[in-house]
């Protein structure tokens, strides 16, 4: 059985495309607003003025007790229309975000086409594909929840932003600490 995966995620968020694009604009901020998945993020190359060519190294996880090390290169930055990336590392492939305004809501679609390259994932895909797929869906649900909270936080006056609930944290948090993950401010 192939180690290929294809996921299409849809988020529906009460926001504008500008707000959603602004949250996703700086990958260094991912561990703060989406800490359930992003344990550590480092920008290795800023790329061009529009962010195309930006290279980002990530240490991530989902619900299951394993972590992933990978990097992405931004291949398209359409701002409010979305962005695309090329992933390499524990999985290789492409991801594309598209943002569509629908009244007071944004429909954000993520098309993620990857091949699992981490030995655990590659060797056990034939057996654990449903678990690995469920792990991805869990991570994306946490992302949608975290995005909603971040939009709410950004809309509040500075003195009131702290009143917004904290985003959900990682499961098996000890795993990230043991492996030396750090949170980047």
N, CA, C and O of each residue as an XYZ file, in Angstrom:
740
protein
N       0.842     -1.190      0.000
C       0.000      0.000      0.000
C       0.880      1.244      0.000
O       1.932      1.268      0.639
N       0.460      2.243     -0.696
C       1.190      3.478     -0.866
C       1.297      4.270      0.442
O       0.431      4.191      1.313
N       2.374      5.026      0.545
C       2.555      5.922      1.694
C       2.012      7.322      1.393
O       2.336      8.283      2.091
N       1.182      7.430      0.347
C       0.597      8.703     -0.064
C      -0.666      9.005      0.748
O      -1.459      8.115      1.056
N      -0.826     10.288      1.083
C      -2.024     10.760      1.780
C      -2.539     12.001      1.066
O      -1.758     12.802      0.551
N      -3.852     12.154      1.039
C      -4.462     13.365      0.486
C      -5.588     13.781      1.427
O      -6.557     13.046      1.614
N      -5.451     14.961      2.011
C      -6.440     15.489      2.936
C      -6.986     16.803      2.402
O      -6.231     17.630      1.891
N      -8.280     16.996      2.516
C      -8.887     18.289      2.239
C      -9.623     18.700      3.506
O     -10.532     18.015      3.975
N      -9.206     19.833      4.041
C      -9.765     20.352      5.286
C     -10.546     21.616      4.971
O     -10.127     22.424      4.142
N     -11.682     21.783      5.635
C     -12.484     23.002      5.480
C     -12.728     23.592      6.865
O     -13.267     22.933      7.755
N     -12.322     24.834      7.024
C     -12.632     25.594      8.224
C     -13.665     26.647      7.848
O     -13.614     27.222      6.761
N     -14.595     26.891      8.750
C     -15.558     27.996      8.575
C     -15.416     28.885      9.802
O     -15.723     28.483     10.924
N     -14.945     30.097      9.562
C     -14.585     30.994     10.657
C     -15.247     32.341     10.454
O     -15.206     32.917      9.367
N     -15.870     32.842     11.542
C     -16.463     34.191     11.477
C     -15.298     35.189     11.486
O     -14.741     35.525     12.531
N     -14.962     35.640     10.290
C     -13.807     36.522     10.119
C     -13.794     37.031      8.687
O     -14.638     36.667      7.869
N     -12.818     37.879      8.406
C     -12.580     38.296      7.029
C     -11.371     37.522      6.500
O     -10.579     36.976      7.268
N     -11.249     37.489      5.189
C     -10.072     36.844      4.600
C      -8.801     37.545      5.065
O      -7.771     36.902      5.265
N      -8.872     38.859      5.236
C      -7.709     39.612      5.708
C      -7.276     39.139      7.089
O      -6.084     38.983      7.353
N      -8.254     38.908      7.977
C      -7.914     38.446      9.325
C      -7.274     37.055      9.298
O      -6.271     36.819      9.972
N      -7.844     36.149      8.533
C      -7.303     34.784      8.460
C      -5.904     34.805      7.859
O      -4.994     34.163      8.383
N      -5.724     35.542      6.760
C      -4.406     35.633      6.130
C      -3.385     36.243      7.087
O      -2.231     35.815      7.108
N      -3.791     37.237      7.880
C      -2.867     37.875      8.821
C      -2.404     36.900      9.895
O      -1.241     36.936     10.297
N      -3.297     36.025     10.369
C      -2.903     35.044     11.390
C      -1.876     34.069     10.815
O      -0.919     33.696     11.494
N      -2.079     33.662      9.569
C      -1.166     32.685      8.955
C       0.096     33.320      8.377
O       1.006     32.612      7.946
N       0.154     34.638      8.367
C       1.243     35.360      7.704
C       2.629     35.042      8.275
O       3.569     34.834      7.508
N       2.774     35.000      9.592
C       4.091     34.795     10.207
C       4.153     33.418     10.848
O       3.542     33.200     11.894
N       4.876     32.487     10.243
C       4.932     31.126     10.804
C       5.565     31.060     12.190
O       5.317     30.111     12.933
N       6.379     32.053     12.550
C       6.996     32.054     13.888
C       5.949     32.104     14.989
O       6.220     31.724     16.128
N       4.754     32.572     14.650
C       3.686     32.741     15.630
C       2.871     31.451     15.838
O       2.058     31.384     16.760
N       3.075     30.447     15.011
C       2.292     29.207     15.115
C       2.348     28.553     16.504
O       1.297     28.147     17.001
N       3.508     28.428     17.157
C       3.515     27.781     18.483
C       2.694     28.522     19.537
O       2.252     27.917     20.514
N       2.486     29.824     19.347
C       1.704     30.595     20.311
C       0.208     30.369     20.111
O      -0.510     30.112     21.077
N      -0.274     30.461     18.868
C      -1.717     30.382     18.678
C      -2.205     28.974     18.319
O      -3.404     28.715     18.419
N      -1.320     28.054     17.903
C      -1.713     26.677     17.558
C      -0.748     25.702     18.250
O      -0.119     24.873     17.592
N      -0.637     25.809     19.580
C       0.369     25.018     20.303
C       0.062     23.525     20.388
O       0.939     22.741     20.750
N      -1.153     23.121     20.066
C      -1.464     21.690     20.095
C      -0.710     20.942     19.010
O      -0.537     19.727     19.107
N      -0.262     21.639     17.983
C       0.430     20.999     16.854
C       1.854     21.516     16.686
O       2.775     20.723     16.488
N       2.049     22.819     16.761
C       3.354     23.409     16.464
C       4.161     23.592     17.744
O       3.883     24.484     18.545
N       5.164     22.732     17.924
C       5.997     22.766     19.120
C       7.180     23.714     18.962
O       7.603     24.353     19.925
N       7.712     23.801     17.749
C       8.867     24.659     17.495
C       8.867     25.051     16.015
O       8.598     24.222     15.146
N       9.166     26.301     15.742
C       9.191     26.819     14.377
C      10.400     27.741     14.249
O      10.626     28.607     15.094
N      11.165     27.546     13.191
C      12.320     28.414     12.918
C      12.313     28.801     11.448
O      12.235     27.944     10.567
N      12.395     30.098     11.195
C      12.497     30.580      9.818
C      13.966     30.535      9.433
O      14.799     31.195     10.054
N      14.283     29.752      8.402
C      15.658     29.611      7.943
C      16.017     30.616      6.859
O      17.173     31.020      6.732
N      15.012     31.020      6.075
C      15.223     31.983      4.996
C      13.917     32.750      4.829
O      12.857     32.141      4.690
N      13.982     34.069      4.840
C      12.778     34.906      4.734
C      12.172     34.893      3.335
O      11.004     35.245      3.171
N      12.942     34.495      2.322
C      12.418     34.512      0.957
C      12.304     35.929      0.438
O      12.942     36.841      0.964
N      11.495     36.119     -0.590
C      11.314     37.430     -1.197
C      10.432     38.338     -0.375
O       9.939     37.959      0.688
N      10.239     39.547     -0.882
C       9.434     40.543     -0.191
C       8.008     40.053      0.075
O       7.400     40.416      1.083
N       7.486     39.238     -0.823
C       6.131     38.707     -0.677
C       6.094     37.398      0.114
O       5.029     36.800      0.271
N       7.245     36.954      0.610
C       7.302     35.712      1.384
C       7.498     34.469      0.542
O       7.725     33.391      1.093
N       7.418     34.581     -0.764
C       7.667     33.431     -1.623
C       9.150     33.075     -1.516
O      10.019     33.943     -1.601
N       9.419     31.794     -1.330
C      10.780     31.336     -1.112
C      11.151     31.219      0.359
O      12.234     30.738      0.691
N      10.254     31.657      1.243
C      10.509     31.533      2.681
C      10.667     30.048      3.014
O       9.879     29.217      2.563
N      11.685     29.726      3.803
C      11.935     28.348      4.225
C      11.776     28.294      5.741
O      12.415     29.047      6.476
N      10.907     27.384      6.194
C      10.571     27.294      7.615
C      10.765     25.852      8.082
O      10.280     24.911      7.453
N      11.477     25.697      9.189
C      11.700     24.377      9.797
C      10.719     24.212     10.957
O      10.547     25.120     11.771
N      10.075     23.037     11.023
C       9.025     22.826     12.026
C       9.228     21.525     12.792
O       9.760     20.544     12.272
N       8.790     21.552     14.027
C       8.724     20.371     14.890
C       7.270     20.318     15.335
O       6.811     21.199     16.062
N       6.535     19.283     14.899
C       5.090     19.244     15.090
C       4.637     17.896     15.625
O       5.397     16.929     15.674
N       3.364     17.866     16.025
C       2.745     16.612     16.455
C       1.235     16.743     16.367
O       0.692     17.835     16.200
N       0.591     15.632     16.480
C      -0.865     15.611     16.529
C      -1.292     15.031     17.858
O      -0.654     15.275     18.882
N      -2.368     14.263     17.847
C      -2.841     13.655     19.077
C      -1.989     12.450     19.460
O      -1.727     12.223     20.641
N      -1.562     11.688     18.478
C      -0.781     10.476     18.749
C       0.611     10.825     19.274
O       1.122     11.908     18.992
N       1.229      9.916     20.036
C       2.510     10.238     20.682
C       3.732     10.052     19.785
O       4.654      9.313     20.130
N       3.736     10.720     18.641
C       4.947     10.793     17.822
C       5.061     12.218     17.300
O       4.065     12.935     17.209
N       6.257     12.618     16.963
C       6.505     13.965     16.467
C       7.027     13.891     15.034
O       7.462     12.841     14.560
N       6.968     15.027     14.373
C       7.419     15.131     12.990
C       8.355     16.317     12.851
O       8.112     17.388     13.409
N       9.414     16.115     12.110
C      10.337     17.199     11.768
C      10.258     17.375     10.264
O      10.433     16.431      9.494
N       9.990     18.606      9.872
C       9.873     18.881      8.446
C      10.122     20.348      8.193
O      10.263     21.136      9.128
N      10.174     20.706      6.944
C      10.319     22.117      6.576
C       9.418     22.398      5.391
O       9.084     21.507      4.610
N       9.034     23.652      5.278
C       8.270     24.029      4.092
C       8.901     25.248      3.449
O       9.556     26.064      4.097
N       8.675     25.335      2.150
C       9.058     26.492      1.361
C       7.781     27.071      0.781
O       7.005     26.357      0.145
N       7.560     28.359      0.997
C       6.378     29.017      0.433
C       6.583     29.159     -1.071
O       7.558     29.760     -1.523
N       5.655     28.602     -1.835
C       5.753     28.658     -3.296
C       4.787     29.677     -3.904
O       4.964     30.090     -5.051
N       3.768     30.084     -3.142
C       2.809     31.097     -3.596
C       2.269     31.799     -2.376
O       1.910     31.155     -1.390
N       2.207     33.131     -2.435
C       1.584     33.900     -1.368
C       0.604     34.860     -2.021
O       0.979     35.927     -2.508
N      -0.661     34.455     -2.019
C      -1.706     35.281     -2.613
C      -2.423     36.136     -1.607
O      -3.493     36.667     -1.905
N      -1.858     36.289     -0.402
C      -2.494     37.120      0.622
C      -3.881     36.617      0.957
O      -4.031     35.494      1.439
N      -4.903     37.432      0.709
C      -6.276     37.070      1.079
C      -6.837     35.929      0.238
O      -7.872     35.360      0.585
N      -6.173     35.590     -0.855
C      -6.624     34.467     -1.688
C      -6.067     33.134     -1.199
O      -6.634     32.084     -1.501
N      -4.965     33.157     -0.447
C      -4.388     31.928      0.080
C      -2.905     31.824     -0.210
O      -2.271     32.780     -0.659
N      -2.366     30.652      0.055
C      -0.935     30.424     -0.132
C      -0.687     28.947     -0.406
O      -1.539     28.093     -0.157
N       0.507     28.672     -0.928
C       0.900     27.288     -1.218
C       2.295     27.052     -0.686
O       3.094     27.980     -0.558
N       2.581     25.794     -0.376
C       3.888     25.434      0.151
C       4.330     24.077     -0.369
O       3.523     23.259     -0.810
N       5.629     23.868     -0.305
C       6.256     22.595     -0.631
C       6.855     22.058      0.660
O       7.650     22.748      1.298
N       6.491     20.839      1.060
C       6.951     20.239      2.318
C       8.023     19.186      2.045
O       7.963     18.456      1.056
N       9.011     19.125      2.952
C      10.081     18.129      2.866
C      10.460     17.705      4.278
O      10.430     18.511      5.208
N      10.813     16.444      4.429
C      11.245     15.942      5.722
C      10.554     14.643      6.054
O      10.575     13.705      5.256
N       9.930     14.572      7.240
C       9.215     13.356      7.643
C       8.036     13.079      6.730
O       7.510     11.966      6.724
N       7.614     14.065      5.965
C       6.703     13.857      4.837
C       7.061     14.868      3.759
O       7.568     15.953      4.047
N       6.791     14.496      2.518
C       7.084     15.346      1.365
C       5.798     15.558      0.592
O       4.988     14.642      0.446
N       5.618     16.769      0.100
C       4.433     17.016     -0.704
C       4.118     18.487     -0.811
O       4.993     19.344     -0.691
N       2.833     18.765     -1.041
C       2.397     20.145     -1.231
C       1.156     20.427     -0.394
O       0.367     19.533     -0.090
N       1.010     21.694     -0.034
C      -0.174     22.157      0.679
C      -0.632     23.477      0.091
O       0.186     24.334     -0.245
N      -1.942     23.641     -0.033
C      -2.493     24.883     -0.566
C      -3.684     25.324      0.272
O      -4.645     24.577      0.459
N      -3.602     26.551      0.772
C      -4.717     27.205      1.456
C      -5.444     28.092      0.454
O      -4.806     28.793     -0.332
N      -6.777     28.068      0.476
C      -7.617     28.969     -0.313
C      -8.651     29.559      0.641
O      -9.282     28.833      1.409
N      -8.820     30.890      0.589
C      -9.764     31.584      1.460
C     -10.879     32.178      0.613
O     -10.615     32.898     -0.350
N     -12.127     31.879      0.969
C     -13.295     32.411      0.264
C     -14.195     33.104      1.277
O     -14.586     32.509      2.281
N     -14.520     34.355      1.012
C     -15.428     35.093      1.887
C     -16.857     34.641      1.609
O     -17.250     34.509      0.450
N     -17.635     34.405      2.660
C     -19.041     34.016      2.552
C     -19.805     34.814      3.607
O     -20.073     34.322      4.703
N     -20.146     36.039      3.261
C     -20.800     36.911      4.231
C     -19.858     37.230      5.372
O     -18.746     37.709      5.148
N     -20.294     36.968      6.596
C     -19.479     37.247      7.782
C     -18.460     36.143      8.057
O     -17.725     36.215      9.041
N     -18.409     35.131      7.203
C     -17.537     33.977      7.427
C     -16.496     33.847      6.326
O     -16.668     34.335      5.209
N     -15.414     33.172      6.683
C     -14.417     32.757      5.703
C     -14.465     31.241      5.649
O     -14.425     30.569      6.680
N     -14.552     30.715      4.450
C     -14.360     29.287      4.233
C     -12.901     29.122      3.829
O     -12.485     29.566      2.759
N     -12.139     28.482      4.692
C     -10.718     28.249      4.430
C     -10.559     26.775      4.086
O     -10.937     25.899      4.864
N     -10.001     26.517      2.927
C      -9.801     25.142      2.457
C      -8.308     24.856      2.421
O      -7.519     25.676      1.951
N      -7.929     23.691      2.920
C      -6.522     23.275      2.868
C      -6.437     21.950      2.142
O      -7.028     20.959      2.573
N      -5.708     21.929      1.048
C      -5.486     20.740      0.236
C      -4.052     20.282      0.503
O      -3.098     20.951      0.106
N      -3.905     19.139      1.178
C      -2.616     18.650      1.677
C      -2.359     17.304      1.015
O      -3.065     16.334      1.292
N      -1.360     17.233      0.145
C      -0.993     16.006     -0.580
C       0.439     15.663     -0.208
O       1.380     16.349     -0.608
N       0.588     14.596      0.560
C       1.912     14.259      1.073
C       2.195     12.765      0.951
O       1.296     11.937      0.811
N       3.481     12.468      1.012
C       3.950     11.090      1.129
C       4.659     10.986      2.471
O       5.559     11.774      2.763
N       4.259     10.020      3.285
C       4.879      9.822      4.598
C       6.280      9.248      4.393
O       6.439      8.198      3.771
N       7.291      9.934      4.915
C       8.675      9.487      4.762
C       9.313      9.096      6.090
O      10.319      8.388      6.107
N       8.735      9.552      7.207
C       9.262      9.138      8.508
C       9.159      7.619      8.555
O       8.097      7.073      8.254
N      10.232      6.920      8.925
C      10.200      5.455      8.872
C       8.980      4.821      9.549
O       8.388      3.894      8.995
N       8.600      5.296     10.720
C       7.430      4.753     11.416
C       6.183      4.873     10.543
O       5.436      3.907     10.386
N       5.966      6.036      9.987
C       4.776      6.270      9.169
C       4.839      5.495      7.856
O       3.852      4.888      7.441
N       5.995      5.516      7.205
C       6.134      4.846      5.917
C       5.924      3.338      6.062
O       5.211      2.724      5.268
N       6.551      2.750      7.082
C       6.466      1.294      7.265
C       5.099      0.829      7.744
O       4.677     -0.278      7.410
N       4.392      1.659      8.527
C       3.130      1.211      9.118
C       1.884      1.784      8.446
O       0.769      1.543      8.911
N       2.054      2.530      7.371
C       0.888      3.078      6.673
C      -0.104      1.982      6.314
O      -1.311      2.170      6.465
N       0.375      0.867      5.850
C      -0.516     -0.232      5.430
C      -1.434     -0.669      6.558
O      -2.555     -1.113      6.309
N      -0.973     -0.550      7.793
C      -1.741     -0.996      8.951
C      -2.467      0.162      9.646
O      -3.617      0.021     10.062
N      -1.797      1.282      9.764
C      -2.304      2.363     10.617
C      -2.797      3.592      9.857
O      -2.949      4.659     10.452
N      -3.046      3.465      8.561
C      -3.549      4.607      7.775
C      -4.760      5.266      8.448
O      -4.796      6.493      8.542
N      -5.754      4.497      8.920
C      -6.902      5.169      9.578
C      -6.489      5.975     10.811
O      -7.028      7.057     11.043
N      -5.547      5.468     11.601
C      -5.097      6.197     12.795
C      -4.307      7.437     12.401
O      -4.496      8.502     12.989
N      -3.424      7.313     11.414
C      -2.644      8.467     10.977
C      -3.560      9.529     10.374
O      -3.350     10.723     10.587
N      -4.568      9.101      9.627
C      -5.531     10.042      9.036
C      -6.353     10.734     10.121
O      -6.588     11.940     10.050
N      -6.788      9.976     11.120
C      -7.538     10.558     12.240
C      -6.662     11.558     12.996
O      -7.162     12.581     13.462
N      -5.378     11.280     13.122
C      -4.447     12.178     13.784
C      -4.380     13.523     13.044
O      -4.366     14.584     13.668
N      -4.339     13.463     11.727
C      -4.333     14.697     10.936
C      -5.636     15.473     11.127
O      -5.612     16.689     11.314
N      -6.759     14.780     11.081
C      -8.054     15.461     11.257
C      -8.136     16.117     12.642
O      -8.652     17.227     12.771
N      -7.631     15.435     13.674
C      -7.598     16.007     15.026
C      -6.782     17.304     15.019
O      -7.214     18.322     15.559
N      -5.595     17.253     14.400
C      -4.715     18.430     14.377
C      -5.399     19.610     13.687
O      -5.284     20.749     14.139
N      -6.100     19.339     12.606
C      -6.765     20.410     11.880
C      -7.984     20.941     12.643
O      -8.285     22.132     12.560
N      -8.686     20.083     13.379
C      -9.788     20.586     14.233
C      -9.230     21.522     15.298
O      -9.828     22.557     15.589
N      -8.096     21.167     15.877
C      -7.467     22.035     16.877
C      -7.020     23.346     16.238
O      -7.082     24.402     16.868
N      -6.572     23.276     14.986
C      -6.190     24.494     14.281
C      -7.363     25.426     14.063
O      -7.237     26.639     14.230
N      -8.513     24.860     13.689
C      -9.701     25.688     13.494
C     -10.121     26.337     14.813
O     -10.441     27.525     14.854
N     -10.118     25.552     15.881
C     -10.458     26.093     17.203
C      -9.474     27.199     17.593
O      -9.880     28.253     18.081
N      -8.202     26.957     17.378
C      -7.175     27.940     17.731
C      -7.273     29.191     16.869
O      -7.051     30.297     17.360
N      -7.600     29.031     15.598
C      -7.763     30.184     14.706
C      -8.915     31.067     15.188
O      -8.794     32.292     15.214
N     -10.029     30.443     15.570
C     -11.168     31.223     16.086
C     -10.763     32.040     17.317
O     -11.097     33.219     17.429
N     -10.044     31.398     18.234
C      -9.600     32.092     19.440
C      -8.637     33.228     19.098
O      -8.713     34.309     19.683
N      -7.736     32.983     18.155
C      -6.764     34.013     17.780
C      -7.444     35.206     17.120
O      -7.068     36.349     17.382
N      -8.434     34.962     16.272
C      -9.184     36.068     15.658
C      -9.872     36.880     16.756
O      -9.830     38.110     16.746
N     -10.502     36.188     17.699
C     -11.164     36.890     18.803
C     -10.152     37.697     19.611
O     -10.419     38.841     19.979
N      -8.997     37.108     19.886
C      -7.955     37.795     20.659
C      -7.495     39.054     19.927
O      -7.336     40.103     20.551
N      -7.283     38.966     18.630
C      -6.799     40.109     17.853
C      -7.842     41.211     17.718
O      -7.486     42.372     17.519
N      -9.100     40.874     17.820
C     -10.170     41.876     17.708
C     -10.356     42.673     18.992
O     -10.905     43.774     18.956
N      -9.920     42.151     20.097
C     -10.125     42.824     21.387
C      -9.079     43.899     21.621
O      -7.962     43.816     21.110
N      -9.449     44.909     22.398
C      -8.449     45.901     22.806
C      -7.325     45.206     23.576
O      -7.548     44.175     24.210
N      -6.136     45.768     23.519
C      -4.951     45.136     24.125
C      -5.193     44.681     25.566
O      -4.775     43.585     25.942
N      -5.853     45.496     26.366
C      -6.074     45.138     27.766
C      -7.053     44.000     27.968
O      -7.089     43.400     29.043
N      -7.848     43.690     26.955
C      -8.859     42.631     27.080
C      -8.470     41.338     26.371
O      -9.139     40.320     26.547
N      -7.412     41.357     25.581
C      -7.016     40.170     24.819
C      -6.705     38.987     25.731
O      -6.919     37.834     25.354
N      -6.202     39.271     26.926
C      -5.860     38.202     27.862
C      -7.102     37.475     28.376
O      -6.984     36.386     28.939
N      -8.289     38.056     28.194
C      -9.522     37.422     28.654
C     -10.019     36.314     27.719
O     -10.951     35.587     28.062
N      -9.407     36.185     26.550
C      -9.783     35.131     25.617
C      -9.133     33.827     26.083
O      -7.972     33.822     26.493
N      -9.872     32.736     26.020
C      -9.344     31.435     26.456
C      -8.055     31.102     25.716
O      -7.870     31.480     24.559
N      -7.177     30.395     26.396
C      -5.929     29.942     25.782
C      -6.246     28.861     24.745
O      -7.209     28.112     24.906
N      -5.446     28.779     23.691
C      -5.676     27.718     22.714
C      -5.342     26.360     23.321
O      -4.580     26.280     24.285
N      -5.913     25.283     22.756
C      -5.617     23.953     23.302
C      -4.137     23.614     23.128
O      -3.535     23.884     22.088
N      -3.575     23.022     24.166
C      -2.162     22.647     24.134
C      -1.956     21.257     23.554
O      -2.914     20.574     23.190
N      -0.695     20.849     23.472
C      -0.388     19.542     22.888
C      -0.759     18.389     23.815
O      -0.743     18.521     25.039
N      -1.091     17.264     23.206
C      -1.238     16.032     23.976
C       0.158     15.475     24.179
O       1.074     15.801     23.424
N       0.326     14.653     25.172
C       1.635     14.050     25.439
C       2.721     15.126     25.425
O       3.759     14.964     24.783
N       2.471     16.228     26.140
C       3.384     17.371     26.135
C       4.791     16.978     26.565
O       5.764     17.599     26.136
N       4.908     15.974     27.392
C       6.223     15.526     27.838
C       7.082     15.070     26.665
O       8.309     15.143     26.738
N       6.465     14.605     25.592
C       7.210     14.119     24.440
C       7.992     15.265     23.801
O       9.167     15.107     23.468
N       7.355     16.397     23.632
C       8.033     17.549     23.044
C       9.144     18.081     23.919
O      10.205     18.457     23.421
N       8.909     18.118     25.228
C       9.948     18.609     26.137
C      11.124     17.657     26.166
O      12.274     18.098     26.169
N      10.865     16.370     26.188
C      11.929     15.375     26.267
C      12.823     15.449     25.032
O      14.031     15.231     25.122
N      12.234     15.753     23.893
C      12.997     15.792     22.646
C      13.651     17.149     22.418
O      14.278     17.371     21.382
N      13.507     18.051     23.375
C      14.205     19.326     23.293
C      13.486     20.433     22.537
O      14.123     21.385     22.087
N      12.183     20.325     22.392
C      11.439     21.394     21.712
C      11.436     22.633     22.582
O      11.385     22.556     23.809
N      11.491     23.754     21.931
C      11.377     25.016     22.635
C      10.299     25.827     21.983
O      10.036     25.684     20.789
N       9.678     26.668     22.750
C       8.670     27.570     22.185
C       9.382     28.858     21.832
O      10.129     29.413     22.637
N       9.150     29.310     20.658
C       9.801     30.519     20.174
C       8.840     31.685     20.355
O       7.694     31.609     19.912
N       9.288     32.773     21.004
C       8.395     33.912     21.211
C       7.986     34.563     19.919
O       7.234     35.537     19.930
